[in-house]
């Protein structure tokens, strides 16, 4: 994911070079205005959205606690290992492209680029992995998941922006209904998403939530290969969808991401930090996909993260039907 001030600078340059003419259409004007919006400090909106959903639905906390109990049991008993006997779990992906302006109706090639990036990152073939320090290369993991493009649903919508409140996941609110979420990964691609004083790049729903809203939501500018993106925002959000937490545990030193082989840290990374960047007495794993470093500097998952992700596919796991 991109560093905030670099993106803001780039968007400012774009705005300065695209002066509005009197004949400019309303859609074109809106597109230029959207490009000047800042990105929120929390580039990923997943945890904020989770907090709001738990406040709205107290039962969600117990459902997620049940997922966590199953994850712990599956990891401890090694039940995740049988799932990848052929080396891969195949996940079909349905993209919902919701667009108001032509620029938001992103082409098939951009969606295919996103699938390519996911497959690189979940099969230990990320192009930047040769830069991983030896300390962390020892726990680098091939997750053994393959993503395939199942379908693309395109919806012309009246909405010019979306809050991360799941409205885009329902045709009744001018969005697009989820498709077979127990078998498919649904990814909604939308215009900008204002949230907490800025705009987020994406958010995901953790295992345990409602099937009617299950999936990932992405800003169209950070989907696939663009001037802002190499597709790693989706890798981060799919990590959440597979039950991974942020690498810093969304707290200070001592907060946990429930993974033993990711070092403790006091907060997210920005840009491309040099190695070693030391916090909490250990070097930060700034190149982990669940951090906030720039796209080119996000290059790995760990063995512990693999076990946690594959647990959701084990018997009794929330996504077990995808591994049948």
LODO-585718 format. One line per field, with one value per residue (C-alpha): residue number from 1; residue in three letters; x negated, y, z. Coordinates in steps of 0.1 Angstrom, whole numbers, plus 5000, padded with zeros to 4 digits. Last residue first. Example, Ala and Ser with C-alpha at 12.3 -4.5 7.8 and 13.67 -1.06 7.14 Angstrom:
<pts>
seq	c(2;1)
type	c(SER;ALA)
east	c(4863;4877)
north	c(4989;4955)
up	c(5071;5078)
</pts>
This chain:
<pts>
seq	c(324;323;322;321;320;319;318;317;316;315;314;313;312;311;310;309;308;307;306;305;304;303;302;301;300;299;298;297;296;295;294;293;292;291;290;289;288;287;286;285;284;283;282;281;280;279;278;277;276;275;274;273;272;271;270;269;268;267;266;265;264;263;262;261;260;259;258;257;256;255;254;253;252;251;250;249;248;247;246;245;244;243;242;241;240;239;238;237;236;235;234;233;232;231;230;229;228;227;226;225;224;223;222;221;220;219;218;217;216;215;214;213;212;211;210;209;208;207;206;205;204;203;202;201;200;199;198;197;196;195;194;193;192;191;190;189;188;187;186;185;184;183;182;181;180;179;178;177;176;175;174;173;172;171;170;169;168;167;166;165;164;163;162;161;160;159;158;157;156;155;154;153;152;151;150;149;148;147;146;145;144;143;142;141;140;139;138;137;136;135;134;133;132;131;130;129;128;127;126;125;124;123;122;121;120;119;118;117;116;115;114;113;112;111;110;109;108;107;106;105;104;103;102;101;100;99;98;97;96;95;94;93;92;91;90;89;88;87;86;85;84;83;82;81;80;79;78;77;76;75;74;73;72;71;70;69;68;67;66;65;64;63;62;61;60;59;58;57;56;55;54;53;52;51;50;49;48;47;46;45;44;43;42;41;40;39;38;37;36;35;34;33;32;31;30;29;28;27;26;25;24;23;22;21;20;19;18;17;16;15;14;13;12;11;10;9;8;7;6;5;4;3;2;1)
type	c(UNK;UNK;UNK;UNK;UNK;UNK;UNK;UNK;UNK;UNK;UNK;UNK;UNK;UNK;UNK;UNK;UNK;UNK;UNK;UNK;UNK;UNK;UNK;UNK;UNK;UNK;UNK;UNK;UNK;UNK;UNK;UNK;UNK;UNK;UNK;UNK;UNK;UNK;UNK;UNK;UNK;UNK;UNK;UNK;UNK;UNK;UNK;UNK;UNK;UNK;UNK;UNK;UNK;UNK;UNK;UNK;UNK;UNK;UNK;UNK;UNK;UNK;UNK;UNK;UNK;UNK;UNK;UNK;UNK;UNK;UNK;UNK;UNK;UNK;UNK;UNK;UNK;UNK;UNK;UNK;UNK;UNK;UNK;UNK;UNK;UNK;UNK;UNK;UNK;UNK;UNK;UNK;UNK;UNK;UNK;UNK;UNK;UNK;UNK;UNK;UNK;UNK;UNK;UNK;UNK;UNK;UNK;UNK;UNK;UNK;UNK;UNK;UNK;UNK;UNK;UNK;UNK;UNK;UNK;UNK;UNK;UNK;UNK;UNK;UNK;UNK;UNK;UNK;UNK;UNK;UNK;UNK;UNK;UNK;UNK;UNK;UNK;UNK;UNK;UNK;UNK;UNK;UNK;UNK;UNK;UNK;UNK;UNK;UNK;UNK;UNK;UNK;UNK;UNK;UNK;UNK;UNK;UNK;UNK;UNK;UNK;UNK;UNK;UNK;UNK;UNK;UNK;UNK;UNK;UNK;UNK;UNK;UNK;UNK;UNK;UNK;UNK;UNK;UNK;UNK;UNK;UNK;UNK;UNK;UNK;UNK;UNK;UNK;UNK;UNK;UNK;UNK;UNK;UNK;UNK;UNK;UNK;UNK;UNK;UNK;UNK;UNK;UNK;UNK;UNK;UNK;UNK;UNK;UNK;UNK;UNK;UNK;UNK;UNK;UNK;UNK;UNK;UNK;UNK;UNK;UNK;UNK;UNK;UNK;UNK;UNK;UNK;UNK;UNK;UNK;UNK;UNK;UNK;UNK;UNK;UNK;UNK;UNK;UNK;UNK;UNK;UNK;UNK;UNK;UNK;UNK;UNK;UNK;UNK;UNK;UNK;UNK;UNK;UNK;UNK;UNK;UNK;UNK;UNK;UNK;UNK;UNK;UNK;UNK;UNK;UNK;UNK;UNK;UNK;UNK;UNK;UNK;UNK;UNK;UNK;UNK;UNK;UNK;UNK;UNK;UNK;UNK;UNK;UNK;UNK;UNK;UNK;UNK;UNK;UNK;UNK;UNK;UNK;UNK;UNK;UNK;UNK;UNK;UNK;UNK;UNK;UNK;UNK;UNK;UNK;UNK;UNK;UNK;UNK;UNK;UNK;UNK;UNK;UNK;UNK;UNK;UNK;UNK;UNK;UNK;UNK;UNK;UNK;UNK)
east	c(5139;5115;5139;5166;5142;5144;5155;5136;5153;5130;5100;5104;5102;5071;5053;5050;5036;5012;4999;4996;4973;4953;4948;4961;4939;4930;4943;4916;4929;4964;4953;4952;4985;4980;5000;4980;4948;4919;4918;4910;4898;4864;4867;4866;4901;4891;4861;4859;4832;4835;4845;4882;4899;4928;4947;4946;4975;4973;4954;4939;4936;4920;4940;4932;4957;4989;5020;5015;5007;5003;4972;4956;4984;5017;5033;5015;4984;4986;5022;5045;5049;5083;5084;5105;5078;5051;5075;5072;5034;5032;5057;5035;5006;5019;4990;5006;5006;4999;5021;5016;5043;5069;5056;5072;5105;5108;5112;5139;5133;5157;5186;5215;5245;5224;5226;5194;5174;5144;5131;5147;5123;5114;5098;5078;5093;5101;5097;5113;5126;5137;5143;5143;5133;5149;5157;5143;5162;5143;5163;5142;5163;5176;5193;5199;5222;5225;5228;5254;5243;5246;5274;5287;5311;5284;5266;5228;5220;5240;5213;5207;5173;5187;5191;5186;5203;5233;5256;5244;5235;5230;5204;5202;5169;5167;5146;5111;5088;5069;5044;5035;5004;4994;4957;4940;4911;4899;4862;4864;4871;4836;4820;4834;4861;4848;4851;4888;4894;4910;4935;4932;4940;4973;4997;4980;4976;5011;5025;5005;5017;5053;5048;5033;5064;5086;5065;5068;5106;5108;5117;5152;5141;5125;5159;5177;5203;5188;5194;5171;5182;5153;5160;5129;5126;5103;5081;5063;5028;4998;5016;5015;5025;5053;5036;5013;5040;5050;5017;5032;5021;5030;5065;5072;5061;5081;5112;5110;5106;5136;5156;5144;5154;5190;5189;5179;5205;5233;5229;5242;5240;5210;5193;5200;5184;5153;5150;5153;5124;5104;5109;5104;5069;5051;5055;5039;5067;5059;5064;5088;5074;5083;5119;5121;5107;5132;5161;5152;5150;5184;5200;5187;5160;5172;5162;5127;5112;5074;5058;5020;5026;5049;5024;4997;5019;5027;4990;4983;5011;4999;4964;4978;4998;4974;4988;5000)
north	c(4705;4734;4763;4746;4749;4787;4792;4762;4730;4708;4729;4758;4786;4769;4776;4813;4807;4781;4803;4833;4811;4801;4837;4860;4880;4908;4943;4968;4974;4981;5008;4997;4994;4960;4928;4920;4916;4937;4958;4927;4950;4943;4934;4953;4967;4987;4982;4991;4968;4971;5003;5013;5015;5040;5037;5010;5003;5005;4994;4962;4925;4902;4878;4841;4835;4847;4858;4894;4905;4937;4936;4968;4992;4983;4972;4938;4952;4928;4937;4907;4876;4859;4848;4879;4899;4884;4891;4928;4927;4910;4934;4964;4946;4950;4970;5003;5041;5045;5014;4977;4957;4975;5005;5032;5012;5015;4980;4961;4925;4897;4885;4909;4885;4858;4877;4879;4850;4851;4887;4912;4933;4969;4990;5020;5043;5080;5108;5123;5092;5074;5086;5057;5066;5048;5011;4976;4949;4917;4885;4854;4824;4791;4800;4836;4824;4858;4889;4915;4945;4982;5007;5004;4976;4959;4952;4949;4985;4994;4976;5005;5015;5048;5049;5077;5089;5067;5067;5032;5015;4979;4955;4919;4902;4864;4834;4848;4822;4825;4799;4792;4773;4797;4796;4808;4830;4818;4816;4845;4867;4868;4864;4898;4898;4916;4885;4886;4916;4898;4879;4842;4828;4813;4836;4868;4858;4845;4877;4898;4878;4881;4919;4920;4901;4928;4955;4936;4934;4971;4995;5011;5038;5059;5059;5076;5062;5027;4996;4967;4936;4911;4874;4853;4815;4801;4771;4755;4746;4723;4690;4680;4716;4709;4681;4706;4727;4701;4705;4699;4732;4751;4736;4741;4778;4784;4767;4789;4820;4812;4808;4841;4856;4843;4855;4891;4891;4885;4921;4935;4972;4978;4947;4961;4995;4979;4956;4987;5003;4972;4967;5003;4998;5030;5040;5075;5083;5090;5125;5137;5155;5127;5129;5165;5154;5126;5148;5173;5145;5132;5166;5171;5196;5222;5252;5238;5222;5224;5190;5195;5209;5181;5154;5171;5172;5135;5127;5147;5131;5097;5104;5119;5088;5060;5035;5000)
up	c(4996;5003;4997;5019;5049;5049;5085;5097;5110;5090;5080;5055;5082;5096;5063;5072;5107;5095;5067;5091;5113;5083;5074;5046;5024;5000;5008;4998;4963;4976;5001;5038;5058;5074;5068;5036;5056;5044;5076;5097;5125;5141;5178;5212;5210;5179;5156;5119;5106;5077;5060;5058;5025;5029;5062;5089;5112;5151;5182;5169;5181;5157;5135;5142;5169;5152;5171;5159;5194;5213;5235;5222;5211;5196;5163;5165;5149;5120;5113;5118;5096;5094;5058;5049;5067;5044;5015;5026;5026;4992;4978;4989;4972;4937;4922;4930;4926;4889;4884;4884;4901;4923;4942;4920;4920;4958;4971;4991;5003;5010;5031;5033;5029;5045;5078;5098;5113;5091;5089;5065;5044;5038;5011;5001;5028;5023;5048;5078;5095;5063;5027;5002;4967;4938;4940;4933;4952;4957;4963;4971;4959;4974;5007;4993;4965;4948;4970;4958;4938;4947;4942;4978;4970;4949;4981;4987;4980;5012;5032;5056;5043;5030;4992;4967;4935;4939;4909;4899;4866;4877;4862;4874;4865;4869;4881;4879;4896;4928;4938;4975;4987;5014;5004;5035;5047;5082;5074;5051;5081;5097;5062;5052;5024;4993;4971;4978;4955;4925;4947;4939;4974;4962;4981;4969;4933;4930;4945;4921;4891;4902;4904;4870;4857;4872;4854;4821;4825;4823;4852;4851;4876;4849;4830;4858;4882;4885;4906;4895;4913;4910;4916;4926;4925;4953;4945;4974;4961;4968;4960;4996;5006;5030;5050;5068;5084;5110;5128;5162;5176;5144;5142;5179;5178;5147;5161;5192;5170;5149;5180;5193;5160;5165;5201;5190;5163;5188;5201;5167;5162;5184;5169;5134;5143;5157;5126;5103;5122;5120;5083;5071;5056;5049;5086;5083;5058;5022;5010;4984;4954;4929;4939;4926;4893;4890;4900;4873;4847;4858;4856;4821;4812;4788;4810;4812;4844;4848;4846;4852;4887;4897;4885;4905;4936;4932;4931;4962;4981;4970;4983;5015;5023;5016;4992;5000)
</pts>
